[in-house]
Amino acid sequence: MRPAYASLDARALRHNLAQVRELTSARVMAIVKANGYGHGLVWVAKTLEGADAFGVASLEEALELRAAGIRQEICLLEGFFEAAEIPVILRERLTPVIHDHHQLEALRGAQSDHRCDAWIKVDTGMHRLGFDPAEVPAVAAELKASPFVDRLGLMSHLASAEEDASPVTLLQIEALERLSIPGFRRSLANSAGIMRWPAAHADWVRPGLMLYGVSPLDRSDAAPARLQPVMTLRSRLISVRRRKQGDAIGYGGAYRCSEDMPVGVVGVGYGDGYPREFRGAASVLVQGRRAPVIGRVSMDMLTVDLRGVPQARVGDEVILWGAGLPVEEVAEAAGTIPYTLLCGLTQRLPRREGP
Ligand SMILES: *Cc1c(COP(=O)(O)O)cnc(C)c1O
């Protein structure tokens, strides 16, 4: 069997949810969109049975959760995309976010005997989805009168929560507070909002990244929570050879050996979701020691400099990120954010529960 896989630590996932609860008394909507940030939608939801609700990006994801027996509230963070989804949402008691007039219009024409809860998305400054604050009273009145809607809430999303002392975030918090409608629950904070902005916690928080043990804040910032990585991307050395001074390694001969040195081949590549482009130096862990990635990353393999681990042998385990090597660090070297690395893992990569 090909040795690349992602191990998933259920204990760490539950620990991170407990860390969220230590930071806030708000209710917790665990965000599991994009296949649970690459960890597996159903596995994450079942492991986080203590969450008060789940947040997904599509009806398809919500139905997969219901089919797996998830009974909690499931929020459709972008609501519905077409009118045909409405009867299914009502039947399955999903909770759509209503962010646009075209959705109100579709709801007016719906036919169903069922009802659901809904969130009204308010644009407090992100300028992506949501109604203008000035439109909200009219939207709220219409939805209150709708035969399909029970409980309502106001949801907004922070644009710059990971920045310390961002004036934008303060304005967003104030804008949502000014809108408060009696009986409406309110939700604003993503992971960065939970970690940095207690004033943004409101009634419901919506952690994604931090549940997976990854911080949205700069690595230089003091971590307000003790998060543990849930995923460790693992493979093995499938070849170890001594190369000669001047040997060029891999496609394009992009790396040239400055001396005689051991070079290892790791059985993982961009076909698994490991990044191909790096700005800074990336490394992996072999026998707990760092080995720099050298040359170009291939689809199924990559090469590492084993001078720092001269006793390395074929079959040794290699950690690409996770335990002992934060994915935040790999993301920084790749000039991206940890979100894209986790979500970018491909389907062929097996996920297995274990530490
Ligand atoms: C993805 C998402 C979140 C979670 O964001 P993190 O930064 O991963 O915590 C919260 N709210 C909404 C609306 C989202 O789309």
The ligand as an SDF file (V2000), in Angstrom:
LIG
                    3D

 15 15  0  0  0  0  0  0  0  0999 V2000
  -15.8590   29.3450    7.2970 C   0  0  0  0  0  0  0  0  0  0  0  0
  -16.6820   30.1940    8.1710 C   0  0  0  0  0  0  0  0  0  0  0  0
  -16.4210   30.3010    9.5510 C   0  0  0  0  0  0  0  0  0  0  0  0
  -15.2310   29.6390   10.2210 C   0  0  0  0  0  0  0  0  0  0  0  0
  -14.0760   30.4140   10.0120 O   0  0  0  0  0  0  0  0  0  0  0  0
  -12.6820   30.0250   10.7050 P   0  0  0  0  0  0  0  0  0  0  0  0
  -11.8090   31.1580   10.3560 O   0  0  0  0  0  0  0  0  0  0  0  0
  -12.2420   28.7480   10.0890 O   0  0  0  0  0  0  0  0  0  0  0  0
  -12.9360   29.8920   12.1530 O   0  0  0  0  0  0  0  0  0  0  0  0
  -17.2980   31.0360   10.3140 C   0  0  0  0  0  0  0  0  0  0  0  0
  -18.3660   31.6600    9.7570 N   0  0  0  0  0  0  0  0  0  0  0  0
  -18.6340   31.6130    8.4320 C   0  0  0  0  0  0  0  0  0  0  0  0
  -19.8100   32.3270    7.8910 C   0  0  0  0  0  0  0  0  0  0  0  0
  -17.7960   30.8850    7.5950 C   0  0  0  0  0  0  0  0  0  0  0  0
  -18.0590   30.8400    6.2870 O   0  0  0  0  0  0  0  0  0  0  0  0
  1  2  1  0
  2  3  1  0
  2 14  2  0
  3  4  1  0
  3 10  2  0
  4  5  1  0
  5  6  1  0
  6  7  2  0
  6  8  1  0
  6  9  1  0
 10 11  1  0
 11 12  2  0
 12 13  1  0
 12 14  1  0
 14 15  1  0
M  END
$$$$
